[in-house]
Amino acid sequence: MIWKALSDPTRRSILSSLKEAPQTTGEISESFKHLSRYAVMKHLGILEKANLITVKREGKFRWNHFNPEPIQQTYEQWVSNLLQLKYVAAQSIEKMGDTSKTISTTTVMVELTINADRQRVWQALTEEAGQWWKNKFFTSSKTREFVLQNRLGGLMYEDAGKEEGQVWAMVIGIDAPRSIQLRGQLSPKFGLPAISFMHISLEESGSATMLQFTETIFGAIASNLQTDLVENWQNIFEQGLKAYVESGS
């Protein structure tokens, strides 16, 4: 919920103004004159639901107060996770006896517009991966189908039959039909150990849907990894998902 609340630039601007001092809803509306009072109330409702603001009523006034605790907790959790990953990666490199590898972080992002409503794109993304994930994107010639188990703890993997295949990632967060988060590990050809966090979000854009894919990788990373990943993921979503959905399949 906190990520959804912070994803909108208007809500981030509201929080920035509330950091200076509490404000009434009327004062906030005056600062955002390009928005209707209804729109301002909707943004405030999302921020309140995410516990990023607290509301106190005094007579006819609704005072909005910035609450930094959820952001601080999220920051501390991410720092803790990164420190644990750094320790695991360092230990793995040491066990491999390869002291030449260094631990680093890289982030890749892909954005594209799909001419279909968000619910249809979500359905294709999470329930029909086997229909649009092309053979040329498989890591093995033995792979029969690509699978994304649409549930917490589910796997994104290549099924080669006979209990063989390749796990790409595990689902660690779902906010249907808006976003899905996954955590995985890169294959040896990219240089191990490397842990990957993927986030796919879908935003409505009129009658179309804006897909944003972000992957952050932490570990021993090959020098050409970022360029290769951007190209590969762009092809996967454009030639695979986008083409499949827009063909009316």
N, C-alpha and C positions, 0 to 999 in steps of 0.2 A: 504493500500500500504506500509506503514512504517513497518508493521509486516513482510510482505513478504520480504522486502529488508533486514531486520535484521535477518531473519531466516537462512541465509546462512553463514557458518563460514568464507568463503573467503571474503565476503563483510564486515563482521565485522572486519576482519583483515585489510582490506583496509582502513576502517574508523579509526581504531586505529592508523595506520601509518599517516593518514592525520591530525590527531589531533595534531601531533608534528609540522607539517608545510605543506603548499601546495606542491604538487608534479605534475610534468608533467606526462602524460600518459606513456611516455617512461620510466620514473623512476619507476613508479608503476609496469610496465611489468618486469623490471629488478629485482624487489623484489619478484616477483611471477613467477620465471623461469619455474616452472612446468606447467604453463598455457600458452596457445597461446595468441598472442596479441588480436585476435578476442574474446577469452573468457574474457580477461580483459576488453575490450571495452563493452562487454555485461553486465558484472557486474557493470561497471561505469554507463552505461545507466540506469540500474534499480535504482541505488543509486540517480542518477540525477532526475529521474522521481518521486522518493519519496521525493525529495527536501532535501536529506541528504547531497548532495554535490552541490556546484555551480561551474560552469565552466567559465573560462576567457581565451580568446585566445590572445596570443601575438606572432605575426608573424606565424611561423609554429608550435609553441608550444601550447599545450592544458593544461592549469593549472587547477588542481582540488583542490577545497577548501572544507574543512569540514564545514557543516552547522548544529550546534547543536540545533537550534530552534525547529524543529519538535519533537525531542526526549524530550526536556524540556517540550513542550506543552503536549505531550502524558503522560509524568510522572505526571505533575500537574493535568491533567484530571483524571487519575487513583487515585491519592491521594484524590482529591476532592470527587470522587465517593465512595471511601472507608470510608471517614469521614461521608458522608451522610448515608451510610449503617450502620455504627456503631451507629449513632444517632437513626436511625429507629429501629435497633435491640434493643438498650437499652430502648427506649421508649416502645416497645412492651413487653419486659420482665417486665418492671415496671408495665404496665397495667395488666399483667397476675398475678402480685403479687408474682412472683417467683424470689427472690433475690439470690437464690442459683446458678442460671445459670450464666456462664461467657461467654463472647464473644471472639471467637477465629477464626483462619483461618486454613484451611487444603487444600492441593492440591493432587489430584490423577491423575495418568497418565497410559494410556494403549497404547501399540504399537503392531501392527501385520501386517503381509504381506498378501495381497490378490492376488491370481494368476489370475489377470484380469487387463485390462488397466484402467487408471484413469477415463475415461469418463463413462465406464460401472459401475464402483464402485460408482461414483457420482450419476448416474441415479438411481441405486438401493437404495443408501442412502437417497436421497432427494425426490424420486418420488414413491418408491415401499416399503416404510417402513411397510405397512400393510401386505406385503407378507412374510417378514422375521422376524418380531417382534413376537416371540413365545408367546403363551398364558401364559406360566409359568413366563413370565416377566411382566405380567399385575399386577396392584395393586388391582384390583377388579374382582370378578367372573362375574360381570355384563358386563364387557368390551367386545365389539364386534370386535373392530378394533383399531389398533394403527395408528395415522395419523401425518404426518409432512408436514405442509403447506409450500411449497418451495417458500417463498417470504418474504421480509422485513415486520416485524410485524405479520407474520404468527405464528401459534401455533403448538407445538408438544404436542399431547394429546391422551388420551384414550377415544374413543367414545363408550358410553354405550347405545346410542339411547335415544329417548325422551328428547333430550337436557340435558342428564346427562353424566357424565364422570369425568375425572381427567386431568387437564392441568399440564404438566410437565415443559414447558418452552415456551418462545417467541423468535422468530428469530430476532436477533439484527444486524446481519451482514452476507453478502454472497459475496464470491469471486469465482464464478463458473469457472471451476470445482475443485477448489483448497481447499476452506475452507468454513465453516459455523460456526457462533457463536450464542449462545443462552443464555438467562438469565431466571432462574426459581427460585422456592421456594420449599424447601424440605417439605415432608409430616410430620405430627406430630410425627410419630414413631421415627424419627431421632432427635427430639428435636427442637422445634421452638423457636424464628424465625431464619431461616437460609436461606440465599440467595445464589444461585448457578450461576456461570458463566462457560459455557461449550464451548470448542473450538475443532472442528474436522477438521483436515487437511489431505489432500491426496497428496502424493508426488510420482512421477513416479520413479520406480526402475527397469529399463530394461522393460520387458514385464509385470511386476507385479506392484502393487501399495502398498506403505507403508501408512497405516492409523495410525495417532496419535490422541488420544483423551485425552484432559486435562479438568479437572473440578476443579475449585477453589470455596470453600464454605466458607462463612463468616457468623458467627452468633453463636447461642447456639448449639454446636455440641456434639453429643453423643460420648462416649469414643471409641466405636468400629466402628465408622462410616467409617474411612479411609480403614480399612481392608475389610469391607463388600462391599464398593463401588468398590474397585479394582476388587474383585472377581465377583461382579454382572456385571460390565461393560465389563470385559473380556469375560464372558459367553455370554452377549448380542451380542457382535461383532463377536466372534468366532463361536458360535453355531447358531447365527442368520444371520447376514450380510455376513460373510465370507463363511459359508456353502451354503447359498442361491446363491451367485454370482458364486462360483466355481462349483456348480451343473449344471450350464448352464441355470438356470431358467430365 
